[in-house]
């Protein structure tokens, strides 16, 4: 059993699709545990095929599930005949209400189907064979598209914050030692995420580390790329979509112009989702850090626990456990959905994708590609330090710039000032 549990833990951060065929709605031996795993593993997706009366999906995974009702053999035959890359964004214009999350769910399925490609640093989308423009021409094109745009949608991922100095997540960088030096010295941790996975002997030590991490991001100054973006946008109509949880976007831009679809370090939630509540984490975290002083553990009584079920709280962010896809989560998606619905067919819309890695292309990158393809006056600018992906389908409606985000934004500002 332990070996099987270890195998499941290895799959936790990967894109996995659970396919459930013909298991009864109230089955507690197979169906219930399968759905519970999807609930606990943030990148898993659940697909059930069954008679209509036997369809049963937990509310906690409804946004990461798909139910195919009817005869299983017929459904499987239809799936076999279907194209694996159907154009999902074309359906946007056929609906009365646009829902950005629907695009995310569709690209999540694609990611799961081709996970090995993404894990190796690639993409399942066919890329252009055209040679990239010289860098200076790419910058001119970027600036030109900003000037022409009626609406700008920014998609900021981890690479955007990393470009401004928030690079302590994956490696033992100088910034990691600056903020987490006492933990690195005592426990040998190398990189913030490594600390989140560290086998802490006590919950007091775990919360000491977690409080340090949250305090660091909550109180970090606005990083330069965010300031430069604000200058680039100027007085243009815009919206900022981000998968970053570090509060950088909402420090520089009004909250009604920002959608944090992966959570926010300013809030706690209950780990067992016994309520729909998220609440302030800033003051409790500050109190924990003060109480810890030079040590690495907080007092036991400061560990936040639910008054209803007694379970520990944890940050309202995907990736740490049972992420609450409740009221605030849906409000964040509603902001980007409503903005796009209102403006996608009203003049020229420019998508700017910044620092999207290979773990989360389904939240920003591929939805932006799909929207650019299907909106006649859309254009997509992609900036990334490590990748230069320009899909063949939008090779005339996009530019992929490989380079340091800080430098690219600086050069665009210079070009705009000419």
Phi, psi and omega per residue, in radians:
X1 nan -0.713 -3.128
X2 -1.099 -0.672 3.120
X3 -1.114 -0.719 3.114
X4 -1.159 -0.678 3.116
X5 -1.119 -0.674 3.119
X6 -1.138 -0.687 3.095
X7 -1.091 -0.725 3.117
X8 -1.120 -0.688 3.137
X9 -1.111 -0.604 3.108
X10 -1.156 -0.520 -3.126
X11 -1.457 -0.190 -3.032
X12 -0.943 -0.818 -3.084
X13 -1.461 0.065 -3.081
X14 -1.734 2.784 3.081
X15 -1.367 1.931 -3.082
X16 -2.195 2.363 3.043
X17 -1.864 2.151 3.034
X18 -1.623 2.138 3.129
X19 -1.909 1.997 -3.097
X20 -1.911 2.149 -3.021
X21 -2.091 1.959 2.955
X22 1.214 0.381 3.101
X23 -1.542 2.323 -3.072
X24 -0.984 2.641 -3.042
X25 -1.026 -0.578 -3.058
X26 -1.863 0.286 -3.123
X27 -1.157 2.078 -3.103
X28 -1.691 -0.139 -3.113
X29 -1.604 -0.600 -3.112
X30 -2.051 -0.992 -3.023
X31 -1.080 -0.886 -3.100
X32 -1.035 -0.841 3.110
X33 -1.110 -0.606 3.118
X34 -1.086 -0.813 3.141
X35 -1.169 -0.610 3.126
X36 -1.133 -0.641 3.086
X37 -1.102 -0.748 3.111
X38 -1.084 -0.676 3.110
X39 -1.059 -0.652 -3.081
X40 -1.488 -0.431 -3.060
X41 -1.845 1.879 -2.916
X42 -1.135 -0.367 -3.091
X43 -1.823 0.181 3.109
X44 -1.570 2.707 -3.139
X45 -2.317 2.511 -3.042
X46 -2.011 2.211 3.072
X47 -2.153 2.219 3.110
X48 -2.103 2.393 3.028
X49 -2.092 2.168 -3.082
X50 -2.975 2.987 3.005
X51 -1.111 2.632 -3.051
X52 -0.947 -0.698 -3.084
X53 -1.255 -0.246 -3.111
X54 -1.808 0.083 3.097
X55 -1.336 2.195 3.113
X56 -2.618 2.044 -3.109
X57 -2.206 2.292 3.112
X58 -1.034 2.422 3.100
X59 -1.011 -0.543 -3.089
X60 -1.225 -0.286 3.138
X61 -2.073 0.229 -3.049
X62 -1.033 -0.586 -3.134
X63 -1.400 -0.150 3.095
X64 -2.160 0.836 -3.109
X65 -2.628 2.829 3.110
X66 -2.536 2.274 3.127
X67 -1.947 2.138 3.068
X68 -1.905 1.844 -3.073
X69 -1.480 2.688 3.053
X70 1.899 -2.843 -3.084
X71 -1.180 2.217 -3.069
X72 -1.155 -0.756 -3.117
X73 -1.046 -0.742 3.140
X74 -1.163 -0.730 3.113
X75 -1.068 -0.754 -3.140
X76 -1.142 -0.673 3.111
X77 -1.117 -0.701 3.121
X78 -1.183 -0.664 3.090
X79 -1.133 -0.698 3.139
X80 -1.071 -0.638 -3.103
X81 -1.428 -0.243 -3.042
X82 -1.379 2.696 3.060
X83 -1.337 2.414 -3.130
X84 -1.299 -0.210 -3.104
X85 -2.191 0.867 3.096
X86 -1.031 2.574 -3.122
X87 -1.377 1.678 -3.078
X88 -1.350 -0.504 -3.071
X89 -1.265 -0.380 3.135
X90 -1.082 -0.395 -3.121
X91 -1.342 -0.183 -3.089
X92 -1.018 -0.797 -3.079
X93 -1.226 -0.198 -3.110
X94 -1.635 -0.033 -3.107
X95 -1.923 2.689 -3.133
X96 -1.361 -0.516 -3.112
X97 -2.223 2.181 3.126
X98 -1.445 2.377 -3.135
X99 -2.270 1.877 -3.110
X100 -1.069 -0.571 -3.110
X101 -1.101 -0.506 3.083
X102 -1.081 -0.677 3.078
X103 -1.114 -0.715 3.136
X104 -1.081 -0.766 -3.128
X105 -1.110 -0.679 3.131
X106 -1.167 -0.756 3.131
X107 -1.239 -0.469 3.033
X108 -1.088 -0.697 3.083
X109 -1.109 -0.735 3.127
X110 -1.119 -0.726 3.118
X111 -1.065 -0.758 -3.135
X112 -1.130 -0.671 -3.109
X113 -1.191 -0.533 -3.069
X114 -2.114 0.634 -3.030
X115 -0.988 -0.700 -3.083
X116 -1.060 -0.575 3.122
X117 -1.192 -0.804 -3.138
X118 -1.159 -0.670 -3.109
X119 -1.107 -0.437 3.126
X120 -1.608 0.174 3.078
X121 1.576 0.273 -3.111
X122 -1.924 -2.828 3.067
X123 -2.541 2.589 3.134
X124 -1.430 -0.156 -3.125
X125 -1.438 2.355 -3.135
X126 -1.179 2.208 -3.068
X127 -1.715 2.769 3.120
X128 -1.133 2.649 3.051
X129 -1.762 0.009 3.130
X130 -1.247 2.512 3.120
X131 -1.272 2.355 -3.131
X132 -1.065 2.612 3.036
X133 -1.139 2.710 3.021
X134 -1.020 2.660 -3.037
X135 -0.957 -0.802 -3.081
X136 -1.118 -0.571 3.078
X137 -1.252 -0.610 3.076
X138 -1.097 -0.723 3.122
X139 -1.119 -0.770 3.100
X140 -1.049 -0.708 -3.138
X141 -1.168 -0.732 3.086
X142 -0.985 -0.917 -3.119
X143 -1.078 -0.709 3.139
X144 -1.068 -0.770 -3.119
X145 -1.161 -0.594 3.068
X146 -1.109 -0.783 -3.132
X147 -1.099 -0.638 -3.069
X148 -1.411 -0.364 -2.970
X149 -1.212 2.452 2.960
X150 -1.565 -0.534 -3.138
X151 -2.446 2.483 3.126
X152 -2.195 2.260 3.060
X153 -2.030 2.014 3.130
X154 -1.663 2.340 3.020
X155 -2.011 1.823 -3.078
X156 -1.828 2.138 3.142
X157 -2.020 -2.938 -2.979
X158 -1.030 -0.589 -3.131
X159 -1.106 -0.439 3.128
X160 -1.196 -0.841 3.113
X161 -1.204 -0.641 3.138
X162 -1.077 -0.636 -3.137
X163 -1.109 -0.430 -3.137
X164 -1.698 0.148 3.101
X165 1.977 -0.138 3.093
X166 -1.485 1.097 -2.998
X167 -1.991 0.516 -3.066
X168 -1.702 0.154 -3.025
X169 -1.341 -0.774 -2.951
X170 -1.848 -0.397 -3.032
X171 -2.346 2.886 3.101
X172 -1.490 1.211 3.139
X173 -1.372 2.935 3.061
X174 -0.964 -0.641 3.132
X175 -1.194 -0.530 3.088
X176 -1.150 -0.782 3.139
X177 -1.184 -0.525 3.112
X178 -1.105 -0.777 -3.041
X179 -1.651 -0.472 -3.021
X180 -2.177 0.446 -3.032
X181 -0.984 -0.743 -3.087
X182 -1.181 -0.532 3.090
X183 -1.327 -0.679 3.106
X184 -1.095 -0.730 -3.114
X185 -1.195 -0.749 -3.042
X186 -1.394 -0.645 -3.000
X187 -1.983 -0.118 3.140
X188 1.272 0.418 -3.115
X189 -1.319 2.450 3.138
X190 -2.237 1.634 -3.124
X191 1.797 2.516 -3.036
X192 -1.058 -0.802 -3.104
X193 -1.120 -0.529 3.058
X194 -1.101 -0.607 3.095
X195 -1.181 -0.596 3.122
X196 -1.182 -0.414 -3.135
X197 -1.740 -0.016 -3.083
X198 -1.144 2.452 3.142
X199 -1.378 1.317 -3.107
X200 -1.077 2.423 -3.114
X201 -1.331 -0.484 -3.130
X202 -2.343 2.689 3.075
X203 -1.214 -0.452 3.111
X204 -1.149 -0.665 3.087
X205 -1.226 -0.736 3.106
X206 -0.993 -0.820 -3.119
X207 -1.237 -0.473 3.025
X208 -1.086 -0.764 3.115
X209 -1.204 -0.806 -3.107
X210 -1.078 -0.739 3.116
X211 -1.091 -0.682 3.095
X212 -1.092 -0.759 3.127
X213 -1.089 -0.873 -3.113
X214 -1.121 -0.702 3.119
X215 -1.063 -0.707 -3.125
X216 -1.065 -0.810 -3.109
X217 -1.340 -0.655 -3.130
X218 -1.075 -0.603 -3.037
X219 -1.862 0.092 3.113
X220 -1.166 2.444 3.071
X221 -1.183 2.835 3.102
X222 -1.113 2.252 -3.086
X223 -1.433 2.684 -2.970
X224 -0.993 -0.708 -3.138
X225 -1.010 -0.603 3.122
X226 -1.203 -0.670 3.084
X227 -1.136 -0.731 3.140
X228 -1.139 -0.670 3.107
X229 -1.069 -0.706 3.128
X230 -1.082 -0.688 3.098
X231 -1.173 -0.711 -3.131
X232 -1.109 -0.737 -3.132
X233 -1.143 -0.703 -3.128
X234 1.061 -2.228 -3.137
X235 -1.724 0.300 3.115
X236 -1.219 2.661 2.988
X237 -1.279 2.342 -3.024
X238 -2.630 2.939 2.955
X239 -2.575 2.550 -3.080
X240 -2.060 1.978 3.062
X241 -1.804 2.281 -3.106
X242 -2.452 2.526 2.980
X243 -1.702 -0.068 3.115
X244 -1.299 2.481 -3.123
X245 -1.889 0.142 -2.954
X246 -1.508 0.082 3.089
X247 1.219 0.157 -3.132
X248 -1.111 -0.771 -3.063
X249 -1.110 -0.745 -3.082
X250 -1.362 -0.171 3.028
X251 -1.373 -0.472 -3.079
X252 -1.854 -0.393 -3.075
X253 -2.216 2.622 3.113
X254 -1.037 2.504 -3.070
X255 -1.093 -0.508 3.137
X256 -1.301 -0.132 3.081
X257 -1.866 0.171 -3.099
X258 -2.264 2.376 3.022
X259 -2.055 2.039 3.113
X260 -1.783 1.499 -2.965
X261 -1.406 -0.096 3.116
X262 -1.978 0.185 3.101
X263 1.908 -3.079 -2.994
X264 -2.712 2.242 -3.110
X265 -1.160 -0.119 -3.138
X266 -1.432 -0.083 -3.018
X267 -2.241 2.579 2.950
X268 -1.793 2.787 2.990
X269 -2.454 2.904 3.059
X270 -1.512 2.357 -3.024
X271 -1.126 -0.494 -3.113
X272 -1.682 0.070 3.088
X273 0.956 0.642 3.141
X274 -1.299 -0.285 3.016
X275 -2.352 2.931 3.137
X276 -1.606 0.249 -2.994
X277 -1.457 2.464 2.782
X278 -2.170 2.573 -3.069
X279 -2.546 2.939 -3.031
X280 -0.998 2.273 3.073
X281 -1.923 -0.166 -3.025
X282 -1.139 -0.898 -3.116
X283 -1.184 -0.800 3.096
X284 -1.013 -0.685 3.140
X285 -1.149 -0.740 3.116
X286 -1.065 -0.712 3.115
X287 -1.127 -0.697 3.117
X288 -1.099 -0.773 -3.105
X289 -1.126 -0.712 3.117
X290 -1.135 -0.731 -3.120
X291 -1.176 -0.560 -3.112
X292 -1.297 -0.575 -3.127
X293 0.954 -2.127 -3.121
X294 -1.560 -0.037 -3.132
X295 -1.424 -2.989 -3.110
X296 -2.199 0.246 3.136
X297 -2.425 2.571 3.106
X298 -1.718 2.817 3.059
X299 -1.084 2.511 -3.095
X300 -0.951 -0.703 -3.059
X301 -1.211 -0.168 -3.132
X302 -1.597 -0.139 3.078
X303 -1.161 2.051 -3.072
X304 -1.251 2.289 -3.119
X305 -2.324 2.683 -3.109
X306 -1.249 2.339 3.095
X307 -1.299 -0.269 -3.101
X308 -1.599 -0.912 -3.036
X309 -1.994 -0.175 3.109
X310 1.474 -0.039 -3.132
X311 -1.260 2.682 3.087
X312 -1.170 2.650 2.953
X313 -1.468 2.943 2.903
X314 -2.755 2.959 -3.055
X315 -1.023 2.528 3.090
X316 -1.390 1.323 -3.129
X317 -2.562 2.512 3.055
X318 -1.265 2.431 3.084
X319 2.025 -0.332 -3.108
X320 -1.751 -0.165 -3.105
X321 2.814 -2.393 -3.030
X322 -1.436 1.354 -3.053
X323 -1.025 2.234 -3.087
X324 -1.413 1.892 3.066
X325 -1.653 1.180 -3.066
X326 -1.861 -2.531 -3.032
X327 -1.038 -0.881 -3.094
X328 -1.143 -0.669 3.092
X329 -0.986 -0.846 -3.119
X330 -1.204 -0.521 3.074
X331 -1.153 -0.662 3.121
X332 -1.132 -0.789 3.102
X333 -1.148 -0.614 -3.126
X334 -1.090 -0.607 -3.113
X335 -1.101 -0.847 -3.139
X336 -1.240 -0.618 3.130
X337 -1.114 -0.801 -3.118
X338 -1.174 -0.659 3.114
X339 -1.106 -0.815 -3.121
X340 -1.179 -0.719 3.136
X341 -1.038 -0.680 -3.104
X342 -1.265 -0.608 -2.930
X343 -2.026 -0.134 -3.005
X344 -1.125 -0.410 3.123
X345 -2.028 0.368 -3.111
X346 -2.054 1.434 3.129
X347 1.459 -2.885 -3.073
X348 -1.459 2.283 3.132
X349 -2.067 2.238 -3.122
X350 -1.908 2.147 3.020
X351 -1.679 2.303 3.094
X352 -2.133 1.987 -3.082
X353 -1.845 2.152 -3.000
X354 -2.233 1.982 2.956
X355 1.263 0.615 3.115
X356 -1.431 2.179 3.126
X357 -1.595 -2.903 -3.065
X358 -1.580 -0.135 -3.140
X359 -1.420 -0.497 -3.010
X360 -2.354 0.840 3.115
X361 -1.215 -0.250 -3.057
X362 -1.360 -0.241 -3.075
X363 -1.610 -0.557 -3.104
X364 -2.216 -0.990 -2.941
X365 -1.038 -1.057 -3.039
X366 -1.248 -0.616 2.983
X367 -1.060 -0.686 3.097
X368 -1.095 -0.730 3.110
X369 -1.055 -0.785 -3.104
X370 -1.129 -0.739 3.132
X371 -1.160 -0.710 3.119
X372 -1.082 -0.712 3.127
X373 -1.083 -0.708 -2.954
X374 -1.699 -0.239 3.085
X375 -1.705 2.107 -2.979
X376 -1.069 -0.512 -3.116
X377 -1.925 0.483 -3.139
X378 -1.674 2.640 3.067
X379 -2.498 2.548 -3.064
X380 -2.174 2.157 3.034
X381 -1.894 2.169 -3.088
X382 -2.047 2.182 3.131
X383 -2.135 2.213 -3.094
X384 -2.675 2.436 3.140
X385 -1.235 -0.594 -2.965
X386 -1.929 -0.375 -3.026
X387 -2.224 2.623 3.109
X388 -2.354 1.324 -3.059
X389 -1.784 1.999 3.030
X390 -2.143 1.911 -3.111
X391 -1.075 2.506 3.126
X392 -1.026 -0.639 -3.076
X393 -1.171 -0.340 3.117
X394 -2.185 0.482 -3.084
X395 -1.106 -0.391 3.080
X396 -1.708 0.046 -3.102
X397 -2.241 0.397 -3.104
X398 -2.856 2.869 3.050
X399 -2.472 2.333 3.118
X400 -1.895 2.056 -3.087
X401 -1.900 2.075 3.101
X402 -1.686 2.005 -3.124
X403 3.023 3.057 3.115
X404 -1.174 2.205 -3.069
X405 -1.058 -0.700 3.100
X406 -0.987 -0.834 -3.098
X407 -1.170 -0.743 3.141
X408 -1.047 -0.828 -3.129
X409 -1.141 -0.664 3.061
X410 -1.046 -0.801 -3.099
X411 -1.168 -0.619 3.092
X412 -1.144 -0.713 3.109
X413 -1.071 -0.712 3.097
X414 -1.096 -0.755 -3.137
X415 -1.131 -0.707 3.141
X416 -1.154 -0.491 -3.113
X417 -1.379 -0.206 -3.091
X418 -1.235 nan nan
